[in-house]
Amino acid sequence: MSKSKIFFYSCLFFIIGVFIRSVWALDFSVSYFIFLVALLALIFGLKNRNTFVSGIWLLALFFGIVRYQVSLPQTTPLDINYYNGSKAEFIGLVAKEPDQREDKVKLEINTQTVNRGGQEEKVKGKVLVTTYLFPEYKYGDKLKIVCDLLQPEPIEDFRYDQYLSRYEIYSVCYSPKIIQLAENQGNFFLAKVYSLKNYFIRRINKVLPEPQSSFLGGLLIGAKRAIPADLQSYFNKTGTTHIVAVSGYNITIIATFLMLISGHLGLGRKKSIWLILGFLVVFLMITGLQASILRAAIMGTIVLLAGYLGRMSKVKNVLALAVVIMLLFNPKLLVYDLGFQLSFLATLGLVYLNPVLVKLTKIENCKLPIVKLIAGDYLLTTLSAIIMTQPIVLYQFGKISLIAPVANILVLPFIPIAMLLGFITGLAAMIWAGLGWVLGWSVWLVLSYIILVLEKLAGLNWAYWEIPKIGVWLMAGMYLILVVVIYLSSSRRKDADRA
């Protein structure tokens, strides 16, 4: 077995370890047993390569289990969740931008001290505080909060506790008493990034009307909560929600479009890659360095590497390593973060399933450039992402859009155009509002076309079905079928290349 395969399977066993511990509460003795077997395999495998490699994989499995285990919350007087179920007075910093809703705001607080019997004692951990819209607070504000601390609980069939755990939040409180103690106590660089992002959004809102400005905010920074309810329903019914959820798929569309432009400008492939990576850095800064967008950028970059390297084995290892690195930072992403799952699966579809669809349709043999562009670059790319993500969507939501392929064909070619024009419009408006107004007409026209198309398609009675959620085993079976199809197609392609 090559070193490349050993590395890939080592990453895979680490991911499996994280998954196993995410789903099952393993006793420490099980982890200890796996570690001992791995250690024995490494010792006795010094003269047997296969045994030694097995030891490496078991060790990776063990580290995956342990990584998830150490991410679980502690419950000591030094942890804020220790005080769940009681009235608490604590001091902390607003750790992220406030999440403003229609009638309330959510503040993520990094706690510093808690009042115990009149004494301020150090404490750590996060609290999600839900309070009123006014007075307003911002990132870096130091607050004294008095409230009833509660442990997050599931809401009907939504595991709200698991949802918050991916952010390391194990305490919540509602309608607190808040006293502001200081301002600008957060990270200086992050505060400037947030300030830049908010200024960018304000300038877009100044030069574009609704719902186009909210739509553009969703496209550029994934700000879906500001999108009007009727427009959001159009996305749901037409299977185009992904265009306002900045994912690896979304960024890949932009990167592909930029690659086509740079190709027409005569730039080489290597220069084009560096140009796109530079764009992604600026994009990340403007969007506030959100963790979800950072992960999306990583996934999008991997798809770029797939085209640049042209060797699936290398891309496979890069993708596996990227997932391992993300899980090392936050192992709860694997099971509890749907955005991560959709972004990862869409990336798999683009890298592995898209070549299968291209081969089946024989679109590469088409002599009409416009047909090859629409069918190959847009239709098959869209279908590969939809097919790969559909099983988990059916498992999580029980929704299916029959009009999704048509909707994506009609709007996807305009998404990168809208994002680029919107990005340029926003930058121009930051310099001079008048210039933003002039450039804003172009992006307004593109956004209005997309909204009109989605509105008409969503109005079709047969476009959207709500069905009962499928079970986890059916979802697993669907993915097994996809894996088999991809594997068989890849094997036949290799046999054809050898012949």
HELIX and SHEET records of a PDB file:
HELIX    1   1 LYS A    3  VAL A   23  1                                  21    
HELIX    2   2 PHE A   28  PHE A   44  1                                  17    
HELIX    3   3 ARG A   49  SER A   71  1                                  23    
HELIX    4   4 ILE A   80  TYR A   83  5                                   4    
HELIX    5   5 TYR A  160  SER A  165  1                                   6    
HELIX    6   6 PHE A  188  VAL A  207  1                                  20    
HELIX    7   7 GLN A  212  ILE A  221  1                                  10    
HELIX    8   8 LYS A  224  ALA A  226  5                                   3    
HELIX    9   9 ALA A  229  THR A  238  1                                  10    
HELIX   10  10 THR A  241  VAL A  244  5                                   4    
HELIX   11  11 GLY A  248  HIS A  264  1                                  17    
HELIX   12  12 ARG A  269  ILE A  286  1                                  18    
HELIX   13  13 ALA A  291  LEU A  309  1                                  19    
HELIX   14  14 MET A  312  PHE A  329  1                                  18    
HELIX   15  15 LEU A  333  TYR A  336  1                                   4    
HELIX   16  16 LEU A  338  LEU A  348  1                                  11    
HELIX   17  17 GLY A  349  LEU A  353  3                                   5    
HELIX   18  18 ASN A  354  THR A  361  1                                   8    
HELIX   19  19 ILE A  363  ASN A  365  5                                   3    
HELIX   20  20 PRO A  369  VAL A  371  1                                   3    
HELIX   21  21 LYS A  372  LEU A  380  3                                   9    
HELIX   22  22 THR A  381  GLN A  396  1                                  16    
HELIX   23  23 ALA A  404  VAL A  411  1                                   8    
HELIX   24  24 LEU A  412  PHE A  414  5                                   3    
HELIX   25  25 ILE A  415  ILE A  431  1                                  17    
HELIX   26  26 ALA A  433  ALA A  458  1                                  26    
HELIX   27  27 VAL A  472  ARG A  498  1                                  27    
SHEET    1   A 5 ASP A  99  GLN A 100  0                                        
SHEET    2   A 5 VAL A 105  ARG A 116 -1                                        
SHEET    3   A 5 LYS A  87  VAL A  94 -1                                        
SHEET    4   A 5 LYS A 142  ASP A 148 -1                                        
SHEET    5   A 5 LYS A 177  ALA A 182 -1                                        
SHEET    1   B 3 ASP A  99  GLN A 100  0                                        
SHEET    2   B 3 VAL A 105  ARG A 116 -1                                        
SHEET    3   B 3 GLN A 119  LYS A 122 -1                                        
SHEET    1   C 4 ASP A  99  GLN A 100  0                                        
SHEET    2   C 4 VAL A 105  ARG A 116 -1                                        
SHEET    3   C 4 LYS A 126  THR A 131 -1                                        
SHEET    4   C 4 ILE A 169  TYR A 174  1                                        
SHEET    1   D 2 LYS A 399  SER A 401  0                                        
SHEET    2   D 2 TYR A 464  GLU A 466 -1                                        
END                                                                             
